[in-house]
Amino acid sequence: MRLSNFHRDRRLGAGVLLALVALMLLTGCGGSSSNASSAGKIDTPGAPQEAARLSAPTEEPLAARVNGEPITLAAFVRERERRALGRSAQPATQEVFDTEVLSAMIDQVLINQAAASLGITVTDAEIDAEIAVQSELAAASGTTLETIVAAQLYTMDEYRAVIRDMLTVQKVSEVVANVSPYAEQVHARHILVADEATARDLIAQLQAGADFAQLATQYSLDSSTARLGGDLDWVSQGDLLQPEVERAIFALAPGELAPYPVQSSLGYHVVQTLERVQDRPLSPAALAEKRQNAFLAWLEGQRQLAHIERFVGTVVSPAG
């Protein structure tokens, strides 16, 4: 077993928030607007060809309206074509794919609306600077940015709008996900075994004075931490993929060994907390993850408060 199955990967760079949020928006997997429920929100079902009938007769055919702001059917169809180019796996149905694409577009509109209310803007100079960087990277790869953009079915003007949206996401996240760079953390270690009897025997040996690191190296099924004597390093709330273990180590006093095995989906854990600090600086990757989670929580709140009318994608019953 590798550590990645137990402990969240914290090797990501400090700039991970923008990349992760951008990926969420580009794939529509950051929490579908269609799944949120709110008394102030209406998700209206229908197929793309029904959009003209469902929207007002004088309007261009729509895919959705977000707080009264339209997403045209034509824009949706173009975006669907672009996203289909980079699709690594086929969706369950075309309707599911339509929902994912439209959800991402709705999220971007919500973020742009929030930016306007917060007085956040992206200047042409900032877009020019980003385009210049990307042009240099393209040239270093033996191509041009225009070629790459065209292959993704964008005009350069459309791509500039994409860059504006991406920079808007970054700026809004810096405001709404302004989290503390400190958190309560514990330094802990564990030994993972397959059965309770073995775990209890190891606890008895430790209580009799056996060396924890030696037993971890010999018995632990978590190969990534076994070679480190079972060391989990410093852990913040939400870092561990096994919540039972996380609750246990945060409940222990520094130096305390849990008197009973902790059961998880992986097996049985012998756990010990070594140190505890109330306000320890987070690593750059852990801080980026904390900011990302705060941003996604904020975005879900925006979805809940929004008045959203959908005319394409999965059928969703309005809240009420």
Secondary structure, DSSP 4 states (H G I P E B T S, - for coil): --GGGTB------TTHHHHHHHHHHHHT-S--GGG---TT-------GGGHHHHS-TTSPPEEEEETTEEEEHHHHHHHHHHHHHT-SS--S-HHHHHHHHHHHHHHHHHHHHHHHHHT----HHHHHHHHHHHHHHHHHTTS-HHHHHHHTT--HHHHHHHHHHHHHHHHHHHHHT---SEEEEEEEEEEEESSHHHHHHHHHHHHTT--HHHHHHHH-S-HHHHTTTTEEEEEETT-BS-HHHHHHHHHSPTTPBPSS-EEETTEEEEEEEEEEEEEEEPPHHHHHHHHHHHHHHHHHHHHHHS-EEESSSS--PPP-
